[in-house]
Amino acid sequence: MRRKAQAEVITTVLLILIAIVAVAIVSVFVINLVRSNLGNTDCFKTIGQIKIVSGDYTFSSSNNVSLSVERGQADFNLTGIGVVLGTASASKTFELYSGAVDKVTMFDGSSDIKLPNPGEKLTYIFNVAGTSYSNSSQVNVFAIIGANKKKCDSSDEKELLIR
């Protein structure tokens, strides 16, 4: 009878140890999964914060696309703005960073590209003459954030008025 009682205690201890080991193994996977996904939360701050402003300064022609972009009030490290210009058959992605960007100028003609501060609206002119994406009918913008230039999902998309 004494041996039977010892066997039950040993069985109980073994089951508890197996449960502890199983929890430890599962927690390692869960912790790694959570850590890898937490790095993606930076882009949540940018949702709806880079907007295309419709109006007189946002249009497409055979030579240029004029695009007014407004930044919301949220505080995040905006290092660039991605702009996708497209037609039914072709598209081109531009990455706008402070300084010179090929085929892009500011509305005032300056080739020194600036990024909008919180609450600011800026207009960019894209030279699309002779390209497959001239007369672009669609524009899409997204935020580029941080020192590693992480590209966030699309923040806004609009149909362009073709002139």
Legacy VTK file of the C-alpha trace (Angstrom):
# vtk DataFile Version 3.0
C-alpha trace
ASCII
DATASET POLYDATA
POINTS 163 float
0.000 0.000 0.000
2.887 2.294 0.753
4.381 1.702 -2.706
1.050 2.482 -4.361
0.891 5.832 -2.515
4.463 6.635 -3.578
3.611 5.825 -7.197
0.665 8.208 -7.096
2.853 11.022 -5.681
5.534 10.414 -8.332
2.882 10.377 -11.076
1.435 13.661 -9.795
4.886 15.307 -9.632
5.720 14.108 -13.148
2.434 15.464 -14.522
3.111 18.836 -12.873
6.646 18.923 -14.359
5.315 18.044 -17.822
2.747 20.848 -17.544
5.454 23.351 -16.473
7.706 22.355 -19.390
4.778 22.631 -21.846
3.917 26.117 -20.557
7.568 27.177 -20.859
7.793 25.951 -24.463
4.539 27.654 -25.478
5.532 30.903 -23.722
8.811 31.063 -25.666
6.888 30.941 -28.953
4.256 33.440 -27.788
6.859 35.900 -26.445
8.838 35.784 -29.709
5.650 36.250 -31.746
4.588 39.267 -29.678
8.061 40.838 -29.833
8.272 40.496 -33.609
4.818 42.040 -34.090
5.371 44.920 -31.672
7.860 46.410 -34.131
4.973 46.918 -36.571
3.022 49.236 -34.257
4.957 52.348 -35.335
2.843 52.548 -38.482
-0.391 52.711 -36.454
0.449 56.322 -35.612
0.543 57.199 -39.322
-2.910 55.858 -40.249
-4.856 58.704 -41.819
-2.050 61.181 -41.099
-0.775 61.672 -44.674
-3.682 62.898 -46.805
-4.059 63.948 -50.412
-5.741 67.342 -50.587
-8.207 67.528 -53.478
-8.561 70.850 -55.230
-6.856 73.252 -57.606
-3.343 72.019 -56.817
-3.947 68.280 -57.187
-4.220 67.226 -60.833
-2.549 65.283 -63.624
-1.527 66.326 -67.132
0.645 64.823 -69.849
3.721 66.649 -68.472
3.193 67.018 -64.727
1.325 65.712 -61.734
0.667 68.302 -59.062
-0.044 66.798 -55.654
-0.945 68.584 -52.420
-0.244 66.517 -49.318
-1.305 67.388 -45.795
0.129 65.887 -42.623
-2.094 65.377 -39.594
-1.249 66.465 -36.048
0.013 63.077 -34.752
3.602 63.004 -33.553
5.760 60.433 -35.363
9.184 60.400 -37.010
8.287 61.077 -40.651
11.439 60.553 -42.714
9.749 60.413 -46.105
6.549 60.183 -48.095
5.868 57.513 -50.680
3.793 58.496 -53.709
2.468 56.002 -56.241
1.278 57.521 -59.523
-0.640 55.217 -61.808
-2.631 54.720 -64.953
-4.596 51.677 -66.029
-1.418 50.153 -67.485
1.563 51.533 -65.529
2.593 52.948 -62.175
5.643 54.564 -60.624
6.583 54.876 -56.954
8.423 57.983 -55.807
10.052 58.192 -52.393
10.256 61.779 -51.206
12.953 62.564 -48.655
14.292 65.942 -47.573
16.688 67.204 -50.241
16.743 66.644 -53.988
14.556 63.940 -55.544
14.805 63.122 -59.257
11.860 64.471 -61.333
10.200 66.155 -58.308
10.092 69.826 -57.301
8.199 71.854 -54.763
5.271 74.007 -55.954
7.495 77.110 -55.783
9.935 75.486 -58.252
12.551 74.616 -55.630
14.299 71.273 -56.092
14.961 71.149 -52.324
12.184 68.776 -51.243
10.655 69.439 -47.835
8.437 67.164 -45.774
5.343 68.592 -44.093
5.442 69.319 -40.373
2.409 68.312 -38.281
-0.617 70.240 -39.570
1.210 71.524 -42.663
0.207 71.157 -46.325
2.807 71.105 -49.129
2.461 70.744 -52.895
4.841 68.675 -55.017
5.218 68.705 -58.813
6.200 65.427 -60.514
7.675 65.596 -64.026
5.991 62.754 -65.900
6.545 63.961 -69.476
7.239 61.122 -71.896
6.677 58.354 -69.331
4.258 55.445 -69.336
2.555 56.935 -66.285
1.899 60.419 -67.747
-1.765 61.381 -67.406
-1.864 59.405 -64.161
-5.409 58.846 -62.998
-4.677 57.412 -59.543
-2.434 58.569 -56.720
-1.644 56.779 -53.490
0.453 58.094 -50.571
2.095 56.371 -47.615
4.367 57.379 -44.746
8.022 56.376 -44.508
9.124 56.474 -40.878
12.193 56.089 -38.702
15.884 55.858 -39.372
15.406 52.475 -41.076
12.942 54.099 -43.561
10.082 51.726 -42.833
7.304 51.952 -45.440
3.849 51.957 -43.898
0.629 50.892 -45.597
-1.260 53.292 -47.812
-2.530 56.328 -45.947
-4.720 57.844 -48.680
-5.713 57.188 -52.287
-7.505 59.429 -54.758
-8.565 59.710 -58.389
-6.687 62.526 -60.119
-8.377 65.196 -62.170
-6.782 65.026 -65.630
-6.248 68.418 -67.299
LINES 1 164
163 0 1 2 3 4 5 6 7 8 9 10 11 12 13 14 15 16 17 18 19 20 21 22 23 24 25 26 27 28 29 30 31 32 33 34 35 36 37 38 39 40 41 42 43 44 45 46 47 48 49 50 51 52 53 54 55 56 57 58 59 60 61 62 63 64 65 66 67 68 69 70 71 72 73 74 75 76 77 78 79 80 81 82 83 84 85 86 87 88 89 90 91 92 93 94 95 96 97 98 99 100 101 102 103 104 105 106 107 108 109 110 111 112 113 114 115 116 117 118 119 120 121 122 123 124 125 126 127 128 129 130 131 132 133 134 135 136 137 138 139 140 141 142 143 144 145 146 147 148 149 150 151 152 153 154 155 156 157 158 159 160 161 162
